[in-house]
Amino acid sequence: METQNTDQNITQIFEQYGLTVKKKYVHITFTDLDGLIKEYGLTKPLFVWSKIKKQEDLFHCNKEFIKGRLSESFYHAGPLEDDSKSLIPNLLKLHDVGVFTFGGQGSLIEHDKWIDNEFKDYNGRICGKWYSAIEQKPFLECLIHQKYITKLIEYIDTRNKLNNINNEKINYIIMEDGKPNKTNMVEEEYNVTREKSYKELSQKEKTKWENYTNIHPFSTEDYIFELGETFPFKKIMCDYVVLTLSASNYGSEMNIEEILLDFFNFAT
């Protein structure tokens, strides 16, 4: 991929991302995207994203971000979180079948963890020196081509009927143009992470859970970049919609990424 710019344009692009351009170097030709990633992926990642013109380049860049070769993305100000690294193999496979992932988490049940240090929360309250418990539902946020939506809903509904173990189901939210379009969720299922803390183990059962991560389908602020006006790749992803999949139970053994891969392997 070769890109040529005028002196003024290339200077503006570089200055936008904090790069100093000397006059004799303003005529720069980038031969391929991987060259850009190698040169700027860890130091000026947003500059790399700014050079994307094609859908295949967008998918390629996101895969490289997931691998750690880009230190930041247009949707996440930093590298992939440590607790998401176990998801990497399947996230890469999803990109290979045309699914652009941008958020999610794995399953977790962790009780009675002692927090030895003290710290202040955002309200200035002293926290710590207590036990903590956290429970997570696995979930995935992604962009998927709209042509798959009808079949995907049929697949999920059928799977829920056939594999209803422990009253658990696969939940879905489909967003189009920043607005919820279809969902099989009820209000109490919107939260996917809950936490609580207690000074003594004897207080554990009496302490109420506090919701931490909510995927309410009407919270459009969380989706403003995907297909909204500020989404920088709206034109090349115009046929895609936002899809959120989650398990209905905390600590679920469901692998959401594998379930979506199964759909592409067997149902399409």
N, C-alpha and C positions, 0 to 999 in steps of 0.2 A: 504494500500500500504506500503510494508516494503522495506527499502533500507539499504544496508550495504556497507561500503566502507573501503578500507585500511586506515591505519593511515596517509599515505602520501596524498592520494586523498582527504580525508575529511578535512585534514588540509589546503590543497591548496584551496579547495572550500570555506572554512570559511574565509581564509585570503583574498581571492578575494573580498569578500563583507565586509571586515573590522571587522570580528569577531575574537576574541582571543580564541584559543583552548588550554586548559590545557591538558597535556598528559593523565591524567587518565580519561578524558572525550571524547577521540577521537573516541571510539567505540560507535556511536550513531545510534539508530534505530528509524526511524520515522514511526509510525503506520499508519498514514493517512495524506492526504494533508491538511485537515482542522486543524489538530494539528499544522502543519507548519505555516498556515496562522494565527492562533491564537497567536503563539509564536513570529513570525517574520514579519507578514504582514504589520505592520505600521512602524517598525524600520529597517528591512532588507528585503524589498520586492523583490529585485532582486535575493536574495538567494532562495526565494520561487519559483520564475519563473524558476530558474536553475534546480529544482528538477523534472520538468515536463517531462514525458516520453510518455504519451498517449494523444490522441486527446481529450478524455473526460475530462482529467485533465486540458488541455489548456482552454477549454470552461469554466470549473468550475472556474478556476483562474480569467478569464476575468470577469465573472459575479461578483465575489467577489471584484475585482477592481472597477467595476461600482458601487457596493453597498458601497464602501468606506472602505472595510476591508483590502485592499492592498493599500498602499499610493503611489505606482508607478507601472508602467508596463514597459515592454521591448520597447514599442512604444511611451510612454508618460511619461516625467520626472516630475511626480507630480500627484495629485488626479484629478478627473474629474472636469472640469470647472463648476463654479456656474450656468452659463447660459445653461448648458446641463442637469442639474438635473431633469428638467421637462420631459426629454426624457427617464429617467431610466426605468419606467415600460415596455415600448415597447422594449427597448434595451434588457432587460432580456428575454422577450418573443421571440425575434428574435434568441437569443442563444438557446432557447429550441427547435427551429425548424431547427437548424443547421447553423445559420448565425453568423459569428464572426465579431463583429463591432469594429472599431478602430478610427473612427473620424466622425465629422459632426457638425451640428448646427441647431438650430431652426430658425423660421422666426422672423423677427424684422423690424419695422419701428419706428424710434425714431428721431424726429426733434426738433430743437430749445432748446437743452439741454445746459444750461449755465455751462461752466467749469470755476470755480471761482479761482482755484489755477494755479500758473505758474510752468512750468517744462521744462527741456531740453530734446529734442529728441536725437536719436542716432547720429545725426550730430552736436549736441551741440547748436541747435537753440532754442531760447526761445519760448515756446508754452503756450497756456492757456489764460485765461481772454477773452474767446470768446464763441460763440455759436457753437454747433456741431450737425451734423446730421449723422445718420448711417442707412443703409438699408441692410438687409440680405435675401438671399434665403435659405430656408431649404435644407440641403443636408446630405447625409449619405455615409460613406466609410466603406466597409466591405469585408470579404472573404466569398465566396459562392461556393458551389460545382458546378463543371463545367457541371454536368448533367442537371442542371436547366436552363442554359443560353438560349438555343433555345426557350423554353417555356416562359421564363421571357421576352425576347425581343418581342415575339408575344403578350404577355399580355400587356406590356407597349404600344406597337404600337396601339393595339385595344383600350385600355383605352384612349389614346391620341385622337383618332378619335371620340370616343363617348362622351368624356367629355372636349371638347375644349372650355373652358370658358375663356373669356378675352384673347384669343390667347395664352393661357398658356398650357404648356405640361410638361411631366415628361422627364427629360434628363437622359441619361445613358452613362457611359464610362466603358468598360470592358478591363481590363489589364491582359495579360498573359505573364509570365516570364519577368516582368518589362517593357513590351512594349504594346502600345495601340492596341487592336484587333478590337473592334467594338464601335461605338458611333453614336448617332443621333444629336450631338450638332454642332452648328456653332460657329465661333470664338467669337462673341460678347456675347455668353452665358457662356463662361468659368469662368468669375468672379462671385463670389457668395456673396461678401461683398464690399460695397463701402461707403466712408465717405467724408465729407467736413466740413470745419469750416469757420466762418464768424464773424467779429467783431460787425456788426450791422444786425438786422433782415432784413433791407432793402437790404442787400447784398446777401441774401440767394439765390435768383433765378439766379443771375449773377455768382455765384460761381460754378465752375465746380466740378463734382464728381471725386474722386480719387479711383482707384481700390485698394483693400486691400487683398483679398484672391482669388487666381486663381487656378482652378482645370483643367488647360490645360492638355489634355491626353498625350501630348508629354513631360511633365515635369516629367520624370521618377525618378528624385532625390527624390521626395516626396513618391515614392513607393518602394524605394530600399530595405526596410526591409521585405516587404510582401512575395514575392516569389523570392527574389534575393539571392545572395550568403550569405549575412549577416543575413538573416532571420533564427533565431535559431530553428524554428520548421518546416523547409521546408519539411523534410521527412514525418512527420505525417500529413501535410496539402498539400501533393503533388497534390491532385485532386481538389484543390480549386483555384479560380481565384479572382482577385481584381475587385470589383464592386463599382462604384460611382453613386449614384442617386441624382438628384437635381431638384428643381422646376425651371422653366425658368423665373419666375417673382419675383422681390423683394417684400418682404412682403406677399408672397403667403400664402394662407390658407391651402395649401396642408400639410398633415402629411405624410412625406416620409416613416417613420417607419411603419405606419398603412397600407400604400399602399403595402409595401413589405410583411407584414403579411397577407394581403388579398390574395396576390398571393399564399402563402403557404396554406391558409385555403380553397380557392375556385378553384384554377387553377392547383394544382398539384395532 
